[in-house]
Amino acid sequence: LLSRFASSQSIKKSLELIKQGVTNIIVGTHRVLSKDVEFFDLGLLVLDEEQRFGVEHKEKIKLLKNNVNVLTLSATPIPRTLHMALSGIRDISTLDTPPQNRHPIETFVTEYSETLLVDAVLREVSRNGQVFILYNRVESIENFYKRVITLLGNDIKVIYVHGQMKSEYLEKQIRAFYEKQADVMISTTIIENGIDIPDANTLIVIDADKLGLSQLYQIRGRVGRSHNLAFAYLTYD
């Protein structure tokens, strides 16, 4: 595993094993593309959430080795990749069938109100589920968090996370939510990728009009990951 959550000691050991070819599979963030990663014999590169990688990263990937098989996955492919696929430079596969017992997410675009927030949270918690509230302003997220606690009362456990927190604390908070120690997680767009919490099936996006369409599509994908019907409220002021 190569990511900022791994300790420097374990990364050092991993880099050595990668160089020697002892390791068969490397799972990592953009950290995999760093200069200090030397591959013994790279054969396959799988890029999940391909829209998170810029042209600069793609060029680095090309330099890794000329004859690497590359599989890129995305729910919202970037125009350049889509063009390459449609013009035949790349092969394209489309997955149209959702996993078994999945329901389409009920999506509402609506004006924000505190009543809506309270009703949506209480409805989800009453069916033993969890809630994501997306609030994308780091400077005022703590005040919003305090306001939400006031609205919901002490019976509902609320936590908040953002990308400027120390990585150890951030990981601890997300793990706590994953282990159902909290009912509501207020977060910035850092939850856009790689968060899989099947019990979280209500999403409230604050100021949805300030986010891009592909971003909203990715964020909405954080809910509806189980057999339960999911609700997404995209709110505006």
Protein Blocks (a to p, Z undefined) as FASTA:
>chain_A
ZZfkbcfklmmmmmmmmmnomambdcddfklmpmklccfbdcbdcdehkllpcfklmmmm
mmmpmklccddddfbdcfklmmmmmnopaccdddfbdcehiacdddddddddfklmmmmm
mmmmmnopacddddfbfklmmmmmmmmmmmnommbccddddfkbcfklmmmmmmmmmnop
afbdcddfklmgopacfklccdcdehkllpcfklmmmmmmmgopafbdcddddddZZ
